[in-house]
């Protein structure tokens, strides 16, 4: 049985209070600004995470997420331990519950990039340390928090802005929908009908009063938007390419489509 509270984990943005998410962004920007004069490998003043260790479990490949977490731990004075799913007992039939209990004895937190969302939820339920979702088939909250920070660095507070998503209503879109509710911005999603966002995510957003609209016209989605998001047409581990490419081709973000957005729109 876990000894952490639900809000100790970072699994889905919808389950984290808006004020906590705002604090994370503001703290991140403050720490980033404070170390601008330091070499990339230098430790932050005061080494906030000195003596702390993060286990990083990768069931899927990663470049940006891995280096972001690993460098963050180094810069904050902590240690990162890399665990590849295929090299663990987890990849040989050991249960997630056993893995969670064992790893929790050695580290202060666990970050996982998992094949399934259920695996991350179970890891959090069975372990005794905070768990961070570094991507699942359902959501990608760290990516969207980084995007929120980028927008605010370049265009000021995201609250009240109009953002647009184009393409597959996938895991990244899920987290963007949840962010729209938490950070109070308008979100337009331009998706083919067969690749619309998850209904349960849209239902949650509607119940929470989110200003979110799903359309099939890409030009309507990006009209006067302050920022446009998109993602790969074929998600990690998905080998269905032919039909997806054909359906999503109209949602390619090019100069013509960017011209429909606000004059200073960002592309992410």
Secondary structure, 3 states (H helix, E strand, C coil): CCCCCHHHCECCHHHCCHHHHHHHHHHHHHHHHHCCCCCCCCCCCCCCCCCCEEEEEECCCCCHHHHHHHHHHHHCCCEEEEEEHHHCHHHHCCCHHHHHHHHHCCCCEEEEECCCHHHHHHHHHHCCCEEEECCCCCCCHHHHHHHHHHHHHHHCCCCCCEEEEECCCCHHHHHHHHHHHHHCCEEEEECCHHHCCCHHHHHHHHHCCCCEEEECCHHHHHCCCCEEEECCCCCCCCCCCHHHHHHHHHHCCCHHHHCCCCCCCEEC
